[in-house]
Amino acid sequence: MIDGKRVLIIMPAWNEAAGVADVVKEVQTTLPGVDVLVVDDGSADGTAAVARAAGAAVMTLPYNLGVGGAMRAGYRFAHDRGYDVAIQVDADGQHDPRNVPELLDRLSHSDLVIGARFAGTGSYETRGPRKWAMLVLAFWLSRMARSKLTDVTSGFRACNRDLIDVFAHWYPVEYLGDTVESTIAVVRAGYRIEQVPVSMRPRATGTPSQSPWKATLYLGRIGMILLLALSRRSALGPAGKSR
């Protein structure tokens, strides 16, 4: 409980047995009032057992669904148990839990708050096609949201109970759907969204999953998502908020 609100940290994890215990313990030490749920996304190692031993609640998926599928399961967990706030924190140690209080503070007047890596804090950067794709996304999403957004692909984000209820029933599971598509949908449905600058730390374990093929796929999907977003209503439909 933080400031009278029940807060759940949702941590999607796939083969993170080597580092997930340290990340769970860091969150619990830094944020003693929160609960931690590790969604074991069909890992082949001992991720679930290690996370449980570290003190986290654990949900084990029968096979790998990707980050979107793991987060949708996590939002259902939060919805069913009446949490007021859900915050996505990656299991690889890149997200600093010391940034969480600022994300929570911004939720007092927003529905979704993104921890932005390209907002003037830290040295994280990207190059090549991904850089240009992110610039295009930042331009269009900022116009649509009427709020400066520089990093809509960040997985470090917090949402309030209204969006927990929405995401428990609708959350894209496709590649980039959990970040880009979900952000576009909530913006077009009229939810309030903003960002706070954060520093991205190096991965504690494992290696990034990016490759030239994924970079090409990334560009293609972003183009398709933008075209669809500009040509139709939010995937949340007319029941979405209008403010």
C-alpha positions as CSV (number, residue, x, y, z in Angstrom):
1,M,0.0,0.0,0.0
2,I,1.4,3.4,-1.0
3,D,-0.6,6.6,-0.1
4,G,-3.7,4.5,0.5
5,K,-3.5,2.7,-2.8
6,R,-2.8,-1.0,-3.4
7,V,0.1,-1.1,-5.9
8,L,1.1,-4.2,-7.9
9,I,4.4,-4.5,-9.7
10,I,3.9,-6.8,-12.7
11,M,7.1,-8.4,-13.9
12,P,7.0,-10.4,-17.1
13,A,9.8,-12.9,-17.1
14,W,11.1,-15.4,-19.7
15,N,14.2,-17.4,-18.8
16,E,15.3,-14.9,-16.2
17,A,16.3,-17.4,-13.4
18,A,19.8,-15.9,-13.2
19,G,18.7,-12.4,-12.3
20,V,15.0,-12.3,-11.3
21,A,15.6,-12.8,-7.6
22,D,17.8,-9.8,-7.3
23,V,15.3,-7.6,-9.2
24,V,12.4,-8.8,-7.0
25,K,14.4,-8.1,-3.8
26,E,15.5,-4.7,-5.0
27,V,11.8,-3.8,-5.7
28,Q,10.7,-5.0,-2.3
29,T,13.6,-3.2,-0.6
30,T,13.0,0.1,-2.4
31,L,9.2,0.0,-2.4
32,P,8.2,-2.0,0.7
33,G,4.5,-1.1,0.3
34,V,4.0,-2.8,-3.0
35,D,3.2,-6.4,-4.0
36,V,5.2,-8.1,-6.8
37,L,3.8,-10.5,-9.3
38,V,6.2,-12.3,-11.6
39,V,4.5,-13.7,-14.7
40,D,6.7,-16.6,-15.8
41,D,6.1,-16.6,-19.5
42,G,6.7,-20.3,-20.3
43,S,10.4,-20.3,-19.1
44,A,12.5,-23.4,-19.7
45,D,14.7,-22.6,-16.7
46,G,13.8,-22.2,-13.0
47,T,12.4,-18.6,-13.2
48,A,9.2,-19.4,-11.4
49,A,10.9,-21.2,-8.5
50,V,13.6,-18.6,-8.1
51,A,11.0,-15.7,-8.1
52,R,8.8,-17.5,-5.6
53,A,11.7,-18.1,-3.3
54,A,12.6,-14.4,-3.5
55,G,9.1,-13.6,-2.1
56,A,7.1,-12.7,-5.3
57,A,3.7,-14.0,-6.2
58,V,4.1,-16.1,-9.3
59,M,1.8,-16.8,-12.2
60,T,3.1,-19.5,-14.6
61,L,2.0,-19.5,-18.2
62,P,2.0,-22.9,-19.9
63,Y,4.0,-21.7,-22.9
64,N,5.7,-18.5,-24.1
65,L,3.1,-15.8,-25.1
66,G,5.5,-12.8,-25.3
67,V,5.4,-9.7,-23.2
68,G,1.9,-8.7,-24.3
69,G,0.4,-12.0,-23.3
70,A,2.2,-12.0,-19.9
71,M,1.1,-8.5,-19.2
72,R,-2.5,-9.3,-20.1
73,A,-2.4,-12.1,-17.5
74,G,-0.9,-9.7,-15.0
75,Y,-3.6,-7.1,-15.5
76,R,-6.3,-9.8,-15.0
77,F,-4.6,-10.7,-11.7
78,A,-4.6,-7.0,-10.7
79,H,-8.2,-6.6,-11.8
80,D,-9.5,-9.7,-10.0
81,R,-7.8,-8.7,-6.7
82,G,-8.8,-5.0,-6.8
83,Y,-5.5,-3.3,-7.2
84,D,-5.6,0.5,-7.6
85,V,-2.3,0.8,-9.6
86,A,-0.4,-1.6,-11.8
87,I,3.2,-0.9,-12.8
88,Q,5.2,-2.9,-15.4
89,V,8.8,-3.5,-14.4
90,D,11.1,-5.7,-16.6
91,A,12.8,-8.7,-14.9
92,D,16.2,-8.0,-16.4
93,G,17.1,-5.1,-14.0
94,Q,16.9,-2.3,-16.6
95,H,14.1,-0.4,-14.8
96,D,15.1,1.4,-11.7
97,P,12.4,1.0,-9.0
98,R,13.5,4.4,-7.5
99,N,11.6,6.0,-10.4
100,V,8.3,4.4,-9.4
101,P,7.3,7.1,-6.9
102,E,7.3,9.7,-9.6
103,L,5.2,7.6,-11.9
104,L,2.7,7.1,-9.1
105,D,2.7,10.9,-8.4
106,R,1.8,11.6,-12.0
107,L,-1.1,9.1,-11.9
108,S,-2.9,11.6,-9.7
109,H,-3.9,13.5,-12.9
110,S,-3.2,10.9,-15.7
111,D,-4.4,7.4,-16.5
112,L,-1.2,6.1,-18.0
113,V,2.3,7.3,-17.2
114,I,5.3,6.1,-19.2
115,G,8.9,6.1,-18.0
116,A,10.7,7.7,-21.0
117,R,14.3,6.9,-21.9
118,F,14.6,9.8,-24.4
119,A,13.4,12.7,-22.2
120,G,16.8,14.1,-21.1
121,T,17.8,11.7,-18.3
122,G,20.5,9.1,-18.7
123,S,22.5,8.1,-21.7
124,Y,20.3,5.4,-23.3
125,E,20.1,5.8,-27.1
126,T,19.1,3.9,-30.2
127,R,20.4,4.1,-33.7
128,G,19.5,3.4,-37.3
129,P,16.0,2.5,-38.3
130,R,14.7,2.2,-34.7
131,K,15.8,5.7,-34.0
132,W,13.9,7.1,-37.0
133,A,10.9,5.0,-36.2
134,M,10.8,6.3,-32.6
135,L,11.0,9.9,-33.8
136,V,8.0,9.4,-36.1
137,L,6.1,7.7,-33.3
138,A,7.0,10.5,-30.9
139,F,5.7,13.1,-33.4
140,W,2.4,11.5,-34.1
141,L,1.6,10.2,-30.6
142,S,2.4,13.6,-29.1
143,R,0.0,15.3,-31.5
144,M,-2.7,12.7,-30.8
145,A,-2.2,12.8,-27.0
146,R,-1.7,16.6,-26.8
147,S,1.2,15.8,-24.5
148,K,4.9,15.4,-25.2
149,L,5.7,11.7,-25.6
150,T,9.2,10.7,-26.6
151,D,9.2,7.0,-25.9
152,V,6.0,5.1,-26.5
153,T,7.9,1.8,-26.8
154,S,9.1,1.9,-23.2
155,G,7.8,-1.0,-21.1
156,F,8.3,0.9,-17.9
157,R,4.8,2.3,-17.3
158,A,2.1,2.7,-14.7
159,C,-1.7,2.8,-15.0
160,N,-4.6,3.4,-12.7
161,R,-7.6,1.2,-11.9
162,D,-9.6,2.4,-14.9
163,L,-7.0,1.1,-17.3
164,I,-6.4,-2.0,-15.2
165,D,-10.0,-2.8,-15.9
166,V,-9.6,-2.1,-19.6
167,F,-6.3,-4.0,-20.0
168,A,-7.7,-7.0,-18.1
169,H,-10.2,-7.5,-21.0
170,W,-8.2,-6.1,-23.9
171,Y,-4.5,-6.0,-24.3
172,P,-2.6,-6.7,-27.6
173,V,-0.3,-9.7,-27.5
174,E,1.5,-9.1,-30.8
175,Y,5.0,-7.8,-31.2
176,L,5.0,-4.1,-30.1
177,G,1.3,-4.4,-29.3
178,D,1.9,-4.1,-25.6
179,T,3.6,-0.7,-26.1
180,V,2.7,1.0,-29.3
181,E,-0.7,-0.4,-30.1
182,S,-2.0,-0.2,-26.5
183,T,-0.7,3.4,-26.2
184,I,-2.4,4.5,-29.4
185,A,-5.7,2.8,-28.4
186,V,-5.9,4.5,-25.0
187,V,-5.0,7.9,-26.5
188,R,-7.7,7.6,-29.1
189,A,-10.2,6.5,-26.4
190,G,-9.6,9.8,-24.6
191,Y,-7.5,8.6,-21.6
192,R,-4.9,11.0,-20.3
193,I,-1.3,10.0,-20.8
194,E,2.0,11.6,-19.9
195,Q,5.7,10.6,-19.4
196,V,8.4,11.1,-16.9
197,P,12.1,11.0,-17.7
198,V,14.0,7.9,-16.5
199,S,17.4,6.4,-16.9
200,M,17.7,2.9,-18.4
201,R,20.2,0.6,-16.7
202,P,22.2,-2.1,-18.5
203,R,20.6,-5.6,-18.4
204,A,21.7,-7.5,-15.3
205,T,21.5,-10.8,-17.2
206,G,20.8,-12.2,-20.6
207,T,21.1,-10.5,-24.0
208,P,18.7,-8.3,-26.0
209,S,16.5,-10.1,-28.5
210,Q,16.9,-7.6,-31.3
211,S,18.3,-8.6,-34.7
212,P,18.3,-7.1,-38.2
213,W,15.2,-9.1,-39.1
214,K,13.4,-7.8,-36.0
215,A,14.4,-4.3,-36.8
216,T,12.8,-4.6,-40.2
217,L,9.7,-6.2,-38.7
218,Y,9.7,-3.3,-36.2
219,L,9.6,-0.7,-38.9
220,G,6.9,-2.5,-40.8
221,R,4.6,-3.0,-37.8
222,I,5.0,0.6,-36.7
223,G,4.0,1.8,-40.1
224,M,0.9,-0.5,-40.2
225,I,-0.1,0.5,-36.6
226,L,0.1,4.2,-37.4
227,L,-1.9,3.8,-40.6
228,L,-4.6,1.8,-38.8
229,A,-4.6,4.2,-35.8
230,L,-5.2,7.2,-38.1
231,S,-7.9,5.5,-40.1
232,R,-10.2,3.9,-37.4
233,R,-11.5,4.3,-33.9
234,S,-9.6,3.1,-30.9
235,A,-9.6,-0.7,-30.4
236,L,-11.2,0.1,-27.1
237,G,-14.3,1.2,-28.9
238,P,-16.9,3.8,-28.1
239,A,-17.0,2.7,-24.5
240,G,-13.6,4.3,-24.0
241,K,-13.5,7.5,-22.0
242,S,-14.1,10.9,-23.7
243,R,-12.6,13.9,-22.0
